Amino acid sequence: MDADTTKTPFERIVELLSSRGVEFIVIGGQAETLYGSARVTFDTDLCYRRTADNLQRLAAALNVLKPILRGAPPDLPFRIDAESLALGCNYTFATSEGDLDFLGYVEPLGGYDELVGHAETIQFGDLSAKVIGLEDLIRIKEHLRRPKDRESLAQLLAIRKLRNAK
């Protein structure tokens, strides 16, 4: 993938997936940033639709990013294709564009089909993407309760309060 140095790795990932017709929702720290949070994150977390067609498109797009399974032994064989992706659900990759996590199931809410109804389409630069709904993102942070999630939760609650005040 040719690196467009005017775009962030996140933007290049969104652009690639969108151009390939991959159905996904931005979740995690990048979603927080798109909602206006001051949180800094360097990885990308996405929830993907687990249909056969979307797995085909996702595999083709992923192969452009030269992924390897993050945390797996370097000699572990793993082929990126629709069949392999269908055998698992949540994947953590190291790619040419940085760490990239694809989640088929997002605790405690469910998968793509459960999230898409509340998702918002957010424009950033010359791109747009579906982003997990703010209330769903808050529910996830309340559920996870890790220290970084508690910090994120405070910012997300403030964003919700500002939105409701309008």
Buried (B, 14 or more C-beta within 10 A) or exposed (E): BEEEEEBBBBBBBBBBBBEBEBBBBBBBBBBBBBBEBEBEBEBBBBBBBBBEEBBBBBBBBBEBBEBBBBEEEEEEEEEBBBEEBBEEEBBBBBBBBBBBBBBBBBEEBEBBEEBBEBBBEBEBEEBEBBBBBBEBBBBBBBEBEEEEBEBBBEBBBEBBEEEEEE
